[in-house]
């Protein structure tokens, strides 16, 4: 995207009917490290790549438990993500207190989207620079949603956001038809494989990724590093050689595409 | 003239005028509500009386109403406060329906919402002067609970308000069992209501029985119970207690 005279204010439309500040906020999501989510009929798995600033520092927290039945993975400005997670936790706990019942994830997602929309229509605010993958259960089963800085939300069977997410998305597109009836463990395996796709040849080990699961009868929790490493070893993901090579080939063609597509005039928030 | 005296605004909440802003005592009241769980759902009974102090003034007051798809609310106490509660619940159910998303508030959620409302009002020393019974069925699960005007709430297999607690609950404790048929449930409720009719002076002989199952709510037409006044104790009340009338 290139600078233009309509991109200073979030409340300024371009002649083509775009809000550039909002689109720039969505770019911020693409810069964050990858987060993926996939669901079956009864379980949802969230995964993310841990990117630390330097070898000396610890990595930022990107997966948050919102309630026993809802969790969120973020990509983009993690500070914005933290604040939104606090909002979500507040909403859940207030609902639980009043109704003694868990807040349906579909309703939380709409509230979150409405909150994001406000920031696209006030001259003294800026859009949140974070994309959220919300995983949760309600009366109608397991759900995975993606909340954009634009205030839109979409429901997905599987999705990936952040840098090099296209590789993960390609993997998920190949496999998603099996997800509805997959077992919990197969779902986690697929999540790890999708994360591996975004690592571009780097070895997949439990120190570079975080996995969280929520499902019917299983409250939201982040799997500990030991369990994750065991699963990686068990599925012999590290050993698969054709994976990283094929992914590298796809990376090269995927990245220039992203840049060109955004500049061509299709407003990303419409997708 | 004292120029130093501060003028109080007309809607002042200090002094004797403040009491008129909050509920001190009930005026038009309903008496007991009795309810029990049976095989397919909940059965609830209440008469159609609205007393004005000791006068049995209103004889067509419906004290049980359906709430949403899954619940039934019965109330005793101040009738106008019951109508206010129905307004709150109307709004609640309306907003719930407006989500249009396959989720709906079940009896447990409505019961807890009412508990919050009643308790908060009690904390402000401005109670809704009611004892509520909330019953319902959702996804095969039966639910029966009660909330009082001070916010005391609990669930049980059978509940009652007011005099029903003293006269009906003992009968229910003895005769209630799991998986009552509809006919047995109604017979048991009628047994309780008959005792209340004999012994509660604010009860009238015009009642309704409501049923809620997975399919929905049915409230019967008003009817009366057969009563028997030829008991020897009624015929000659002074026999065991000389001087009584």
Interface residues (C-beta under 8 A of the other chain):
Chain A: X97 X98 X99 X100 X101 X104 X106 X107 X110 X138 X139 X140
Chain B: X99 X101 X102 X103 X104 X105 X106 X108 X109 X111 X112 X113 X116
